[in-house]
């Protein structure tokens, strides 16, 4: 008796090794998986501009990493809603700082390090969150974050599958233009639901992303797609696999998808290496608790 519909996976055509340099860009699901990689000692750079969601912003980030051009004062913007912090339309608000100088120092330090990493890395993992984005009407550009500014400054739009595919092509072009040339690229669509436009609106948004990725992967043999979204929707559809907001995956779900990803993306030998790295990490997390007469590990 089957109690779930499993997502059947063949091995990836862009196999990863535990010792290679991997850049991760995208939604907070990229942060979650990237943290797991970092924890066990993999060489990974995660979201050097903060969390990004739409294909246009991810394309702009990849282009900036290729160029390595430092951010300038002209790109700084004051946040709204009384935040009294400085950020830019290219960053998540986690990069906001009290002064322009503080922001630029932090943003450019992150950019310089990540740009070098981008040129040297052998694999890029892109997690797409939504097709919805905001265009600043005066500057005529899609922003990564509205920075809590007046809503009248922006117009909201949903990228079509064709437009999204175009932005993904630009990411590939940026990667191909790096010192290492063509890199392995893995796309995922975040399992986190964006319900501002309702369940149907979320499905339309995700569908446009899925169609765009499918077009790109069919065109380029060094690209592949990992179905994190499908695993969450089909194998983990029970609400016990969601966090309290009923939108984000629970830690158990993240751990499960991580296991599926490693099985899919690595050879059996490399998968065993990662399991050994995970075991060592868990052992390193154990801390001695002092008792009268000595200490012991727990």
Protein Blocks (a to p, Z undefined) as FASTA:
>chain_A
ZZbdcddddddfbdcdfkbccddeddfklmmmmmmmmmnopacdehklopafbfklmmmm
mmmmmnopacdfklpccdeehlopacdfkbcfklpcfbfklmmmmmmmmmmmmmmmmmmp
mbdcdddfbfcdcddfklopacfbeolpafklpccddddfklmmmmmmmmmmmmmmmmnl
padddddddfbdcfknojklmmmmmmmmmmmmmmmmmmpmkbccddfklmmmmmmmpfkl
pcfkomaccfklmmmmmmmmmmmmpcfklmmmmmmmmmmmmmmmpccdddehiacdZZ
